Amino acid sequence: MSHLEQLPPAVAILIAALVTLGTVLVLLGTVGLVRLGSFYERLHAPTLGTSWGAAGILLGSIVMYSTVGDRLIIHELFIALMVTVTTPVTLMVLGRAALHRDRAEGRPPPNTSPPDAVSPEDQAE
């Protein structure tokens, strides 16, 4: 008897829902990475997939192997913890490095207008 035949239908549906949710979040992060324009915008999209997407897939795996096996599978919680902790730190380090590079090259910070640009309020006067 295979391990898939041992799963109760309700647990199989829960596992499928968790893995599907995780996969959809990873797909959204990938689409955002491809579609967004600047580096700073692209920086946020993959974090969705690596944090919440990985969490959904890992939770599905934990439920499956804890149900099929004779013990609780908790080493995947350590994986989830490490992904959850390291993803935001990596985002901040990459963002600060890009900001430092842009300032060193004399580029304005993101979402700011150049110093000599005229704002719409100034044009109305």
Secondary structure, DSSP 8 states (H G I E B T S, - for coil): --TTTTS-HHHHHHHHHHHHHHHHHHHHHHHHHHH--SHHHHTTHHHHIIIIIHHHHHHHHHHHHHHHSSS---HHHHHHHHHHHHHHHHHHHHHHHHHHHHHHTT---TT---TT---HHHHH-
